[in-house]
């Protein structure tokens, strides 16, 4: 007869889905990501995820935890805390959706989370999302590699000064590639200054797209020659994406979404999310463990 006292229960192993939510418009989420949200026990969500996605797809029994980051604003969930939550909930045998704004692999901390999953033998899947560059360009009428305008596009960031070398600034100023800067609206003066000192063509155009693909989208356009008069020192509503290149000229011909003049936030700042409880049926809980 088996001694029941000596039987050790097998550890529970859940599963983690790292999914992109798209870049604003809730209709841009993929069908696959939406299906997993409908099954999830726990959703660990970034700030830049539409409330409409959470309300429409997450079942009311699921736990929703905001783990977003908002650089330069003092409210941020440490990556270590996110990693621990992933391990904790998956270790309880739960289906966890780690929901990221935009795509999961462009300017995201996905590497840290993949390493945690692999090191702990936690099953996972990765589901891409529509990134801000393609979403913003489409909703602003700016085809990034339009024939006769650009044959390549570069995805960049200048969230701090030392991420682009002096030699690379020379290359960026000389190229006809379309340049797309993520997380760089607050350092935009520095971006333009570095391009200008490296003799970028003054007639090239620059677009700043605030809150792209949302009802609050606003597109600002300027030539680099007149940047100081038109935009220098301006504060843009987060998130904002910057596009530089000849293709920006196509916005005036192909823009289809009217500009909003509201300065309201489509995505709530992290400070408000940390102190707000969502009372809708499908969004059970907003908490931060930062």
N, C-alpha and C positions, 0 to 999 in steps of 0.2 A: 504493500500500500504506500502511495506517495506521501511524503511528509509535506503537508501544505505550508508549514512554516518556512521551509527552505526554498519555496518557489518565489523567484524574483520576477515581478512584472516587467515586461519589455518596455523600454522607454517610449513614450509617444513621440512621433515625428510628424509634424505638420508639413505644410508646404508654403513657400513664399513666391508671390507673383510680383515682379518688379515691372510696373506698367507706366507708360506715358499717357497723360490725360489730354494731350493736345495743348494748344497755346492760348486758350481763352474761350472761344465759342464752344459751349458744351456739346454741340452737334459734331464736333471734330474728333471726339473720342472714337477709338476703333471698336468694332463689334466685339472682338475678343476680350478687350479690356472691360467693356461693359458687362459681359457675361460673367467674368470672374468677380466683379464687384457685386453682382447679384447673389453670389455664393459665399462671399467672404464672411469670416467671423470677426476679423479685425482689419481696419483700413488705417494705415499710417500715411497721412497725406501732407503734401507740401502746401505752402500758402498759395502758390500760383495755380490752383485748381478751382474751376468754377463751382460755386455752391450748387448750381443746377445739376451737375454730374452727381454729386453726393446725394442730393435730394431725389433724383430720378432713379438711380441705379442701386444704391446701397440699401440692403434690407434693414428693417427697423430694429431687428435683434442684434445687429452688428455694432461693434464699438468703433467709433471714429476718433482718431487721435491726431491732432495737428502737431507736426514735427518740422515745421518750416524754418527757413532761414531768411533773414532780411538784413543783408549787409549794411553797415553804416547806420543802423537804426537801433542797435543795442538789444534787439530781441532775436534770439536764435536758439535752436535746439542743437546742442553739441552732437557731432556725428557719433561719438562714443555712446551717447544715450540712445540714439536711433538703433545702433548695432545691438545694444543690449535688449531693446524691446523686440527686435526681430528674433533674437535667440529665445527670449522668454516666451513669446506667444507661439512660435513654431514648436518649442519644446513642450507646450501644452497640447500639441496635436491639432492646432488651429490652422485654418487657411488664412494667410495674411496677404493682403494686397498692399504693397509699398507703392503708393501713387505719386508720381512726379509730374510737375508741370512740363508741358512741351514734350520733348523726346527724353528717353532715359539715358542716352549716352553722350549727348552734346552738353559740355560744361555742367556736368552732373557728378555727384559723388558716388556713382554706381560702383566704381572699383572697390571702394571700402566695403560696400555691402556684399558684393560678389565674393570678396575674400572671406568675410564672416560666414557666408553660407557654405562655401567650399570647405573651410576649415572645420566646420561643425557638421558636415555631411547632411545638410538640410536640403531637401529637394527644392528646385526652383525653376521658374520660367521667366524669360524676359520678353516683354511686348513693347515694341517701339511706339512712339507717338509722333504727331505732327509737330515739328520743331518751330520755334518762333520765327526763324529766318524764312522758311517757306510759307508759313501761315501769314506773317506780316506782309511779305512781298505780294502774295496773291490778293489779300484784302486791300492793299494799297495800289494795285495796278502797276507793279514794278516787276516785270519778268527778269529774274536774276541773271540769266545768260541769254538774253534776247539776241537773235542773229544780227550781226553787224554792230553790236554794242559791246558784248563781252563773251569770251569763250570759256571763262572759268569763274568760280566764286570761291572766296576764302572766308572761313568762319573764324573770328578772332575775338579776343576780349582784352580790355585794359582796365580790369577792376583794381589793379594797382600798378604803379609806374614801372616796375622792373620786369614785367612779363613779356615785353617786346624789346629786343636788342636794337642798338643804334644801326647796325647793318641791315636789320630787317625793316626798319623804318624807311631806309633808302629804297629797298625793294618795293615796299608798299606804295611809296610815292611815285615810282616809275611805272608800275604795272597798269595795264588796262583791265585787269580782273576786277570784278565787283567785290567790294570789301563789306563784310557784315560784322558789326561789332555787337556782341552780347555784353550785358552788364557794364556798359561803358557810358551811359548818359551822364553820370556824375563826373566823369573824367573827360568829357567830350572836348572841352577847351584844350586839354593836353593832347588829345588825339589830333586835332586840327593843327595845333602848333607844331607837332612833330612832323606831320605831313608837309606843312608849309615850309619849314626850314630845309626840308629835303626836296623842295621844288616841285611839288605836285602841281599839275595843271590847274591854274586858278579858276578856270571855267567849269571844272568838274562839280557835280552837284552832290549834295548831302541831304539825306532824309532822316528825320527822327520820327519814329512811329510809336506814339504813346498808346499803351493798352490795346495792342493789335488784336484784331478779330473780335473785339467786344463792341457793344453799343456805344462805348465811350472812346473809341479809337479816334485819334487826331494825328494827322500827318503834317509835319513841319518841313518845308523845303527851303534850301538856300544854296547858292553857289559858295564854294570855298572862298572866293574872292570877297564876298560880302558877309562872310560868317560873323565877323566881329560886330558888324552893325545889326545883323538880324538875330543872332542866337547867343553870342558870347555871354556867359554868366547866367543863362536861363536855366531854371530848374524844371525838369520834366517829371510827369507822373510815372511812377513805377507800376509795371515794367515798361521800359522803352527800349527799342531796338534801333540801331543806327545802320544805314546803308549808304555807301559812298561809291560813286561811279557814274558812268555815262547812262546806265539804265534808268537812273532816277528821273531823267527827263521824260520818260514814258508815263510817269504818274499823271501828268496833266492831261494826257490823252485817254488814259485807260482807267483812271480812278472811278470806282463804281459805288463805294460806300461813303456817304457824306461825312464830313468831319463833325465830331461832337465838340462843343465848346465848354463842356462841363469839366471841372477839375476834381470831380468825385472819384473815389477809388472803386474800381470794379472788384479787385481783390482786396479784402480787408487787410490792413496792416497787422503784423504779428501781435503788436501790443493789444489790439482789441480782441484778437482771437484767443489770447491767453486768458481773457476775463469774460468771455461770452459763452453761454451755453445755448446751443442750437436746440430749439424746441420743435422742429419739424419732425414728422413721423419717421422719415428715413435717415435723419442725421441725429443719432442718439446722443453723442457726447463730443464736446470740444475740450480737450485738456492738453496741457503741455507738461512734459517731465524735464524741462530744461533745468 
